[in-house]
C-alpha cells in the first residue's frame, strides 16, 4: 500500500479536528515497575507542573501476578499522572503519553515524548521495548451525512453503510509499520466545560514491533517521526478532497 505518491500532507489545519494524540511504549518490565514508575515519573514532572496530580486506576486492584501473566491485563495502566492537557498512563509493562485539545503541535509534543523516552531508557524497572505506537483521534461534529466526509467503499451483501451508523476497524500495513484504522458514527463526545456533541470519530494508530532494544533506542526519534508521518498519510488518505479543504489546510 503506497499512500505517499502524489499526496500532499498539510503542515497544519486552520480547523483542527484532533481530539487526542498519543504515544505508547510497551516493554518487558520487572515486578517493581508498576509500583515504582508512577512515583519516579511524578518526581520528574513535579517541579515543572504545579498542577500535577496522580490518580490510581481500576487496574491497580488486579493482583500483580494476574497483570503479569494474563494477556488482557498485561498492558493496562495502573496509574495516571495529569498535568496541563497531558496525561501520562503508567503500568507494569506500558507507558503512554497523551495530549488533548488544544493540541500544541508536533514540534512541542515530540520533545515531551523524547524526554519521557530518555527517562524510561535509564530506569531500571523498564526492560526491553516490545512495541512503540503513535495514535491520533479526530472528531467531526454533526448529525447527518458525515460518512460523506470519508472515502468509504464498503458493503455487506446488498447493504451499504447509512446514516443509521457505522463501526469499522481494520488492520493496515505501511512499510515496516502496522496499525489500525477505526471509524465510528454516530458517537457523542464531550470535553470539560463544553456541551456534548454528536459526530464521527476516526482513530489511526501506527506501531512498530521491536526486535532489538538497542536498535530501537538508537533510532527512536527517527521511528517516532516515521510513525507520526504514517498516521498523517493514512488520515488524510481516507478523507475526501473536499473534506480536507474544509479543514483549511496549510501546505
C-alpha positions in Angstrom: 0.0 0.0 0.0 1.6 3.3 -1.1 -0.1 6.4 0.1 2.8 8.8 -0.5 2.7 9.0 -4.3 1.3 12.4 -5.3 -0.1 13.1 -1.8 0.4 16.4 -0.1 0.2 16.4 3.7 -0.8 19.7 5.3 1.7 21.1 7.9 -1.3 22.4 9.9 -5.0 22.9 9.7 -7.0 26.0 10.3 -9.9 24.0 11.6 -8.2 21.3 13.7 -10.4 18.1 14.2 -7.8 16.5 16.5 -9.1 15.4 19.9 -6.1 13.4 21.2 -2.6 12.5 20.2 -0.8 9.6 22.0 2.5 7.9 22.2 2.8 4.4 23.8 5.7 2.2 24.7 5.2 -1.4 25.7 8.2 -3.1 27.4 9.3 -6.0 29.4 9.0 -4.7 33.0 10.2 -6.3 36.2 7.9 -6.9 39.1 8.6 -3.5 40.6 7.7 -1.4 37.5 4.0 -0.8 38.2 4.7 0.3 41.8 7.9 2.3 41.3 7.4 4.1 37.9 4.5 6.3 38.9 6.3 7.8 41.8 9.6 8.2 39.9 7.9 9.9 37.0 5.8 12.1 39.3 9.1 13.5 40.7 10.4 14.2 37.2 7.4 16.4 36.4 6.6 17.8 39.8 8.7 21.0 39.6 7.7 22.0 36.1 4.0 21.4 36.6 2.4 22.7 39.8 -1.0 21.3 38.7 0.4 17.7 38.6 -2.0 15.2 40.0 -1.8 11.4 40.3 -4.8 9.1 40.0 -4.9 5.4 40.8 -6.8 3.4 38.1 -9.0 0.4 38.5 -6.4 -2.0 37.0 -4.3 -1.4 40.1 -6.8 -3.6 42.0 -6.0 -6.6 39.8 -3.4 -8.8 41.5 0.2 -8.2 40.2 0.6 -11.8 39.2 -2.5 -11.7 37.1 -1.4 -8.5 35.4 2.0 -10.1 34.6 0.6 -13.3 33.2 -2.9 -12.7 31.8 -2.7 -11.1 28.3 -5.9 -9.0 28.8 -4.3 -7.3 31.8 -0.6 -7.0 30.7 -0.8 -3.6 29.1 -3.4 -2.0 31.3 -2.2 1.2 33.1 -2.5 1.3 36.9 -1.8 5.0 37.4 -2.4 8.3 35.6 -0.4 11.5 36.0 -2.3 14.6 34.8 -0.6 17.9 34.1 -2.0 20.7 31.8 -3.7 18.9 28.9 -1.3 16.0 29.1 -2.0 12.6 30.8 0.7 10.1 31.4 -0.5 6.5 31.8 1.8 4.1 33.7 1.5 0.3 34.1 3.7 -2.7 34.8 4.7 -3.0 31.1 3.4 0.1 29.5 3.8 3.9 29.5 1.6 6.2 27.3 1.7 10.0 27.0 -1.5 11.6 25.6 -2.3 15.2 24.9 -5.8 16.6 24.2 -7.2 19.8 22.8 -5.7 22.4 22.4 -3.1 20.3 20.6 0.3 22.0 20.9 1.6 20.7 17.6 4.2 18.0 16.8 7.1 20.4 17.4 6.0 20.6 21.1 4.6 17.2 21.6 7.6 15.3 20.2 10.1 16.8 22.7 7.8 15.7 25.5 7.9 12.1 24.1 11.7 12.2 23.6 12.2 13.5 27.1 10.0 10.7 28.6 11.6 8.0 26.4 15.0 9.1 27.6 14.0 8.7 31.3 12.4 5.3 30.6 15.6 4.1 28.9 17.5 5.0 32.1 15.1 3.5 34.6 15.9 0.0 36.0 12.3 -1.4 36.0 12.0 -0.8 32.3 13.3 -3.7 30.3 13.5 -4.4 26.6 11.0 -2.4 24.5 8.4 -4.6 22.7 6.3 -2.1 20.8 6.1 1.6 20.1 2.9 3.2 18.8 1.6 6.6 17.8 -2.2 7.2 17.7 -4.4 10.1 16.6 -8.1 10.5 17.4 -10.0 13.1 15.3 -13.6 14.2 15.6 -16.0 15.7 13.0 -19.1 17.2 14.6 -22.5 16.9 13.1 -25.6 14.7 12.9 -26.1 13.9 9.2 -24.1 13.0 6.1 -20.8 12.7 8.0 -20.0 9.4 6.2 -19.7 11.5 3.1 -16.6 13.1 4.5 -14.5 9.9 4.2 -13.6 7.8 1.2 -15.6 4.7 2.1 -16.3 1.8 -0.3 -17.9 -0.9 1.8 -20.9 -3.3 1.6 -22.1 -6.5 3.1 -24.2 -8.3 0.6 -26.6 -5.7 -0.8 -26.3 -3.4 2.2 -24.1 -0.3 2.5 -23.4 1.9 5.5 -26.0 4.6 6.1 -26.7 7.5 8.5 -28.1 4.9 10.9 -24.5 4.1 11.9 -21.1 2.5 11.2 -18.5 0.9 13.4 -15.4 -0.1 11.4 -12.0 -1.4 12.4 -9.4 -2.7 10.0 -5.7 -3.6 10.2 -3.3 -2.0 7.8 0.4 -2.1 6.9 2.5 0.8 5.7 6.1 -0.2 5.0 7.6 -1.7 8.2 4.8 -0.2 10.3 1.5 -1.9 11.1 -1.6 -0.4 12.6 -5.3 0.1 12.6 -8.0 2.4 11.3 -11.2 2.9 13.2 -14.3 4.8 12.1 -17.3 5.2 14.5 -20.5 7.0 13.7 -22.6 8.3 15.3 -20.7 9.0 18.6 -21.2 11.5 21.3 -18.3 13.2 22.9 -17.9 15.9 25.5 -15.0 17.9 26.9 -14.6 19.7 30.2 -16.8 22.8 30.2 -18.4 22.1 26.9 -21.7 20.6 25.8 -21.7 17.1 24.3 -21.7 16.8 20.5 -22.7 14.2 18.1 -20.4 13.3 15.2 -17.9 10.9 13.6 -14.6 9.7 15.1 -11.6 8.4 13.2 -8.7 6.7 15.1 -5.5 6.0 13.3 -2.7 4.1 15.0 0.7 3.0 13.6 3.0 0.8 15.5 6.4 -0.9 15.3 7.2 -4.2 16.9 10.7 -4.1 18.4 13.1 -6.9 17.6 16.2 -5.5 19.2 16.1 -3.0 22.1 19.5 -1.4 21.3 18.5 -0.8 17.6 15.2 0.7 18.9 16.9 3.2 21.2 19.5 4.1 18.6 16.8 5.2 16.1 13.9 6.1 18.4 13.5 9.6 17.2 13.6 8.6 13.6 11.0 5.9 14.2 8.8 8.3 16.1 8.8 10.7 13.1 8.1 7.9 10.7 5.1 6.7 12.7 3.7 10.2 13.0 4.1 10.7 9.3 2.4 7.4 8.5 -0.6 8.3 10.8 -1.0 11.6 8.8 -0.7 9.8 5.5 -3.4 7.4 6.5 -5.7 10.0 8.0 -5.6 12.3 5.0 -5.7 9.4 2.7 -9.2 8.4 4.0 -10.7 11.9 3.7 -12.3 13.2 0.6 -10.5 16.2 -1.0 -13.4 18.5 -0.2 -13.2 17.4 3.5 -9.6 18.4 3.6 -10.4 21.7 2.0 -13.0 22.4 4.7 -10.3 21.9 7.3 -8.4 24.9 5.9 -5.1 23.1 5.2 -1.7 25.0 5.1 0.9 23.2 3.0 
